Amino acid sequence: MTEDITIRDAQSAVHDWITKYGVRYFSELTNMAILTEEVGEVARVIARKYGDQSFKKGEAEDNLADELADVLWVLLCLANQTGVDLTEALSKNIAKKTDRDQLRHLNNEKLIG
């Protein structure tokens, strides 16, 4: 897909792919384990690209976007199979954080000082 995609569209596209090519969703527990694995792969790239570690010989150096997309894919799978509308959930989460933290970070001396 080259056009912009909404979160709701992404959930639908993942579901369509799963039902067309993936046979079925992996179990929620399996997808949770896969999500953890994918987050670890993001951590590996971040540690090497922005941290003190170096890339191993032959290791792809610029695959952060792909690794983040893998995390998003599995997250969308989990949302789909558990009935979570991530568009709605994110909107509610932003409102919650705004109500709770609208001054918290602006007054955090660690961030501004």
SULSUL-V477257 format. One record per pair of residues at least 6 apart in sequence whose ideal C-beta (glycine too) atoms are under 8 Angstrom apart, sorted by the first residue. I is the first residue (numbers start at 1). J is the second residue. D is the distance in Angstrom with one decimal. If there is no record, write none. Layout:
i/j/d
I/J/D
I/J/D
This chain:
i/j/d
1/13/7.1
5/13/7.0
6/87/6.9
7/86/5.0
7/87/4.7
7/90/6.5
8/85/7.3
8/86/7.6
8/87/4.6
10/72/7.4
10/76/5.7
11/76/5.3
11/79/6.1
11/80/5.7
11/85/7.6
11/86/6.1
11/87/7.9
14/73/6.3
14/76/4.3
14/77/6.1
14/80/6.4
15/80/5.1
18/24/7.1
18/25/5.7
18/77/6.9
18/80/7.6
25/31/7.1
25/77/5.9
25/80/7.1
25/81/4.7
26/34/6.9
26/77/7.5
28/78/6.5
28/81/6.0
28/82/6.4
31/74/5.6
31/77/5.3
31/78/5.1
31/81/7.2
32/78/7.0
34/74/5.2
35/71/6.8
35/74/4.4
35/75/6.4
35/78/6.7
38/67/6.8
38/70/4.5
38/71/4.7
38/73/8.0
38/74/5.7
39/71/5.8
41/67/4.8
41/70/6.9
42/64/7.1
42/67/4.7
42/68/6.0
42/71/6.0
45/63/6.4
45/64/4.8
45/67/5.5
46/64/7.3
47/53/4.7
48/54/6.3
48/55/4.9
48/59/7.6
48/61/7.5
49/61/7.2
49/62/7.9
49/64/6.6
55/61/5.0
75/86/7.8
76/86/7.2
78/84/7.7
79/85/7.6
79/86/4.9
79/89/7.7
105/111/5.8
106/112/7.4
